[in-house]
Amino acid sequence: MQADGPMKQSVVGGMQLALKGCQAQMKWQRWACPEGHFNKMHGSRAATRESSLVHAITSAGVTYAVTKNCSQGHIKGCSCSEGGSRSHQDWKWRGCSDDVHFGSQVAERFLDSLEVAQDAPALVNRHNNRLGRMTVAQALRQSCKCHGVSGSCTTKTCWRQMQAFTAVAEAVGRKYRRAVKIKDINGLLEHSSRDARREAIKNRVFPARPRRLAYLNDSPDYCQVNTTIGWSGTVGRRCSRKKGAGVTRPERRSCKTLCRACNLVVDKNVSRVAVPCHCRFQWCCKVKCSTCLKRKVILSCSSK
């Protein structure tokens, strides 16, 4: 698919959203979604669990960015969606709903066109692309505005809007953790005619649940350096032992995941850093701060 001007910018912006979302989800995992490796997986024929994440979150990112820019009037030939045909005696569809259907069509034409091979990895990639688009649609939430005398809510106007992309990325991350390995797809394709294989790929006739990410190949050992795939291992990776509210389970377990489980030790580096402190307002109109030394602890994986 050819994309020019605002459409091209939306596609590129969607890919950048996907990369940031992937890195946020994988920050405390052995495979941390580095940019170079993220980009390489788009052309790789190794359909691993990580490549399934890359395809799904890229498809979601492009769908999201195109949909958002469409709703904001930045793309010629598209605008808001009418939001649906449902009605209710107390509210009605109006306003500017995000047209995820249009964004999904663009993402499908752009990304699925890259899967030119008639083989199992192409079928898996198309499946995961579709799941990424579906995840954006599932992130639509209803927003309403009240109408009535003196602030009453006798009637409401409602529309559908997407959540922040962080919510979409988190949903794709959950699907990554529940991804399923497909073992019999090669037999399905090998014992079919060329036309049947093409039809299976086109129609996604596929032995996987429609809401589960799928992969074919086991992941490499991301603990170790692997020059073939351009991976540097986990030596030098930072980890965290933070606890309390707002700290995720992967972060709490990161020193074990990245270091100890990879036969590495946790290296503790303590330093003092200068930070502003005891700030006070002075009339008029300045804020004056003192400088304090704060203890900073950095934990990282080491081979020593």
C-alpha positions as CSV (number, residue, x, y, z in Angstrom):
1,M,0.0,0.0,0.0
2,Q,1.3,3.5,-0.9
3,A,0.9,6.1,1.7
4,D,1.6,9.8,1.1
5,G,1.5,13.0,3.3
6,P,-0.6,12.8,6.4
7,M,-1.4,9.1,5.9
8,K,2.3,8.2,5.7
9,Q,3.0,10.3,8.8
10,S,0.2,8.5,10.6
11,V,1.6,5.1,9.7
12,V,5.1,6.1,10.8
13,G,3.7,7.7,14.0
14,G,1.8,4.4,14.7
15,M,5.0,2.4,14.4
16,Q,6.7,4.8,16.8
17,L,3.8,4.4,19.2
18,A,4.1,0.6,18.9
19,L,7.9,0.7,19.7
20,K,7.4,2.8,22.8
21,G,4.4,0.6,23.9
22,C,6.5,-2.6,23.4
23,Q,9.4,-1.2,25.3
24,A,7.1,-0.2,28.2
25,Q,5.6,-3.7,28.4
26,M,8.9,-5.5,28.1
27,K,11.1,-3.2,30.3
28,W,11.6,-5.8,33.0
29,Q,11.7,-8.9,30.7
30,R,14.8,-10.5,29.2
31,W,13.8,-9.4,25.7
32,A,13.4,-5.7,26.2
33,C,12.1,-4.8,22.7
34,P,15.2,-2.7,21.6
35,E,14.6,-0.6,18.5
36,G,17.0,-2.5,16.2
37,H,15.7,-5.9,17.2
38,F,12.1,-4.6,17.0
39,N,12.6,-3.5,13.4
40,K,14.4,-6.7,12.4
41,M,11.5,-8.9,13.5
42,H,9.2,-7.4,10.9
43,G,11.3,-9.1,8.2
44,S,12.1,-12.3,10.1
45,R,10.6,-15.6,9.2
46,A,11.1,-17.0,12.7
47,A,7.6,-16.7,14.2
48,T,8.5,-16.6,17.9
49,R,6.4,-15.3,20.8
50,E,8.3,-12.0,20.6
51,S,7.7,-11.6,16.9
52,S,4.0,-12.2,17.6
53,L,4.1,-9.3,20.0
54,V,5.9,-7.1,17.5
55,H,3.3,-7.8,14.7
56,A,0.3,-7.3,17.0
57,I,1.5,-4.1,18.7
58,T,2.6,-2.6,15.4
59,S,-0.8,-3.3,13.8
60,A,-2.4,-1.8,16.9
61,G,-0.2,1.3,16.8
62,V,-0.9,2.0,13.1
63,T,-4.6,1.4,13.6
64,Y,-4.6,3.8,16.6
65,A,-2.6,6.6,15.0
66,V,-4.6,6.5,11.7
67,T,-7.9,6.5,13.6
68,K,-6.9,9.4,15.9
69,N,-5.6,11.5,13.0
70,C,-8.7,10.7,11.0
71,S,-11.0,11.9,13.9
72,Q,-8.9,15.1,14.2
73,G,-9.4,15.9,10.5
74,H,-5.7,15.5,9.6
75,I,-6.3,12.9,6.9
76,K,-8.2,13.7,3.7
77,G,-11.2,11.6,2.9
78,C,-12.1,10.5,6.4
79,S,-13.6,12.0,9.5
80,C,-15.5,10.9,12.6
81,S,-17.7,7.8,12.7
82,E,-21.4,8.2,13.5
83,G,-20.8,5.8,16.4
84,G,-23.3,3.2,15.6
85,S,-27.0,2.7,15.1
86,R,-28.1,1.9,18.6
87,S,-30.5,4.2,20.3
88,H,-31.9,4.6,23.8
89,Q,-34.7,6.7,25.2
90,D,-32.4,8.7,27.4
91,W,-29.4,9.1,25.0
92,K,-28.5,9.1,21.4
93,W,-25.4,8.7,19.2
94,R,-23.9,12.0,18.2
95,G,-20.6,13.8,18.4
96,C,-17.3,12.6,17.0
97,S,-16.7,8.9,17.5
98,D,-13.3,7.5,16.6
99,D,-13.6,5.6,13.3
100,V,-11.6,2.5,14.2
101,H,-13.0,0.6,11.2
102,F,-11.2,3.1,8.9
103,G,-8.0,2.8,10.9
104,S,-8.2,-1.0,10.8
105,Q,-8.6,-1.0,7.0
106,V,-5.5,1.1,6.5
107,A,-3.4,-1.0,8.9
108,E,-4.6,-4.2,7.3
109,R,-3.8,-3.0,3.7
110,F,-0.4,-1.6,4.8
111,L,0.9,-4.4,7.0
112,D,-0.8,-7.5,5.5
113,S,0.6,-6.6,2.1
114,L,4.1,-7.2,3.5
115,E,3.2,-10.9,4.0
116,V,3.7,-12.0,0.4
117,A,4.8,-15.6,1.1
118,Q,2.2,-18.4,1.1
119,D,3.5,-20.2,4.2
120,A,2.9,-20.8,7.9
121,P,4.8,-17.6,9.1
122,A,2.7,-15.4,6.8
123,L,-0.5,-17.0,8.2
124,V,0.7,-16.5,11.8
125,N,1.7,-12.9,11.1
126,R,-1.6,-12.1,9.5
127,H,-3.4,-13.6,12.5
128,N,-1.4,-11.5,14.9
129,N,-1.9,-8.4,12.8
130,R,-5.6,-8.9,13.0
131,L,-5.5,-9.4,16.8
132,G,-3.7,-6.1,17.1
133,R,-6.4,-4.3,15.2
134,M,-9.1,-6.0,17.3
135,T,-7.4,-4.8,20.5
136,V,-7.8,-1.2,19.4
137,A,-11.5,-1.7,18.7
138,Q,-11.9,-3.3,22.1
139,A,-10.3,-0.2,23.7
140,L,-13.2,2.0,22.6
141,R,-15.1,3.5,25.5
142,Q,-18.4,5.3,25.6
143,S,-18.3,9.0,26.5
144,C,-21.5,11.1,27.1
145,K,-22.5,14.7,27.6
146,C,-25.6,15.7,29.5
147,H,-28.2,18.2,28.1
148,G,-31.0,19.8,30.1
149,V,-32.2,22.8,32.0
150,S,-30.0,24.0,34.9
151,G,-27.5,21.2,34.5
152,S,-30.0,18.4,34.6
153,C,-29.4,15.3,32.4
154,T,-32.7,14.8,30.7
155,T,-31.0,13.6,27.6
156,K,-27.4,12.6,26.8
157,T,-25.3,12.7,23.6
158,C,-22.9,9.8,23.5
159,W,-19.9,8.8,21.3
160,R,-17.1,6.3,21.3
161,Q,-13.5,7.2,21.9
162,M,-10.3,5.2,22.2
163,Q,-8.4,5.1,25.4
164,A,-4.8,6.2,25.7
165,F,-2.4,3.9,23.7
166,T,-0.9,2.8,27.0
167,A,-4.1,0.8,27.7
168,V,-3.9,-0.8,24.2
169,A,-0.2,-1.7,24.7
170,E,-1.1,-3.3,28.1
171,A,-3.8,-5.3,26.5
172,V,-1.4,-6.6,23.8
173,G,1.1,-7.3,26.6
174,R,-1.4,-9.5,28.4
175,K,-2.0,-11.4,25.1
176,Y,1.7,-11.9,24.7
177,R,1.9,-13.6,28.1
178,R,-1.0,-15.9,27.1
179,A,0.2,-16.6,23.5
180,V,-0.2,-20.1,22.2
181,K,2.3,-22.2,20.2
182,I,0.8,-23.7,17.0
183,K,2.2,-27.2,16.3
184,D,0.0,-28.5,13.4
185,I,-0.1,-25.6,11.0
186,N,2.6,-26.9,8.8
187,G,0.7,-30.2,8.3
188,L,-2.4,-28.2,7.4
189,L,-0.5,-26.2,4.7
190,E,1.7,-29.1,3.4
191,H,-1.3,-31.3,2.6
192,S,-3.2,-28.6,0.8
193,S,-3.0,-27.4,-2.8
194,R,-1.5,-24.0,-3.6
195,D,-4.9,-22.5,-4.1
196,A,-6.1,-24.0,-0.8
197,R,-3.0,-22.6,1.0
198,R,-3.6,-19.1,-0.5
199,E,-7.3,-19.3,0.5
200,A,-6.4,-20.4,4.1
201,I,-4.1,-17.4,4.5
202,K,-6.6,-15.0,3.0
203,N,-9.4,-16.2,5.2
204,R,-7.3,-16.9,8.2
205,V,-8.3,-20.6,8.5
206,F,-6.1,-21.2,11.4
207,P,-5.9,-23.6,14.4
208,A,-5.7,-20.9,17.0
209,R,-8.2,-19.1,19.1
210,P,-9.1,-15.7,17.5
211,R,-8.3,-13.7,20.6
212,R,-4.9,-15.4,21.4
213,L,-1.6,-14.4,20.0
214,A,0.0,-17.3,18.1
215,Y,3.6,-18.3,17.4
216,L,5.4,-21.2,15.7
217,N,9.0,-21.3,17.0
218,D,10.5,-21.3,20.5
219,S,12.3,-18.2,21.6
220,P,16.1,-18.2,21.8
221,D,17.8,-17.9,25.1
222,Y,17.7,-14.2,25.8
223,C,20.0,-14.6,28.8
224,Q,22.9,-15.2,26.4
225,V,24.7,-13.1,23.7
226,N,23.5,-14.2,20.3
227,T,25.3,-12.5,17.4
228,T,23.1,-14.3,14.8
229,I,20.0,-12.4,15.9
230,G,21.9,-9.3,17.1
231,W,21.2,-9.9,20.8
232,S,23.5,-8.7,23.6
233,G,22.2,-10.8,26.5
234,T,21.2,-9.5,29.9
235,V,24.7,-8.5,31.3
236,G,24.5,-4.9,32.2
237,R,20.7,-4.7,32.4
238,R,19.3,-2.8,35.3
239,C,16.8,-4.4,37.6
240,S,14.7,-3.2,40.5
241,R,13.7,-4.4,44.0
242,K,11.1,-1.7,44.6
243,K,8.0,-2.7,46.5
244,G,4.7,-1.1,47.3
245,A,1.8,0.4,45.5
246,G,2.3,1.0,41.8
247,V,5.2,-1.4,41.4
248,T,4.3,-4.2,39.0
249,R,5.1,-7.9,39.6
250,P,7.6,-8.0,36.7
251,E,9.5,-5.1,38.2
252,R,9.6,-6.6,41.7
253,R,10.9,-9.9,40.2
254,S,13.3,-8.3,37.7
255,C,16.5,-9.0,39.5
256,K,15.6,-12.7,39.6
257,T,14.4,-12.7,36.0
258,L,17.3,-10.8,34.4
259,C,20.2,-11.7,36.7
260,R,19.9,-14.7,38.9
261,A,17.9,-16.9,36.5
262,C,20.5,-16.1,33.9
263,N,23.4,-17.2,36.2
264,L,24.4,-13.6,36.8
265,V,24.9,-11.7,40.1
266,V,23.2,-8.5,41.1
267,D,25.7,-5.7,41.2
268,K,24.9,-2.8,43.6
269,N,26.2,0.7,42.8
270,V,25.6,3.4,45.4
271,S,26.3,7.1,44.6
272,R,25.3,10.5,45.7
273,V,23.6,12.9,43.4
274,A,22.8,16.6,43.8
275,V,19.1,17.4,43.7
276,P,17.0,20.6,44.5
277,C,15.5,20.6,48.0
278,H,13.9,22.9,50.6
279,C,12.4,25.0,47.8
280,R,10.6,28.2,48.8
281,F,8.7,30.9,47.0
282,Q,10.2,34.5,47.2
283,W,8.2,37.6,46.4
284,C,8.0,38.3,43.5
285,C,8.3,36.0,41.6
286,K,11.1,33.4,42.2
287,V,11.5,29.9,43.6
288,K,14.7,29.5,45.6
289,C,16.0,26.0,46.3
290,S,18.9,24.6,48.2
291,T,21.0,21.7,46.9
292,C,20.9,18.3,48.8
293,L,22.8,15.1,48.2
294,K,20.5,12.1,47.6
295,R,21.6,8.5,47.9
296,K,21.0,6.7,44.6
297,V,21.2,2.9,44.2
298,I,21.6,1.3,40.8
299,L,21.2,-2.5,40.6
300,S,22.4,-4.3,37.4
301,C,23.3,-7.7,36.2
302,S,27.0,-8.7,36.3
303,S,29.0,-11.7,35.3
304,K,31.5,-11.3,38.2
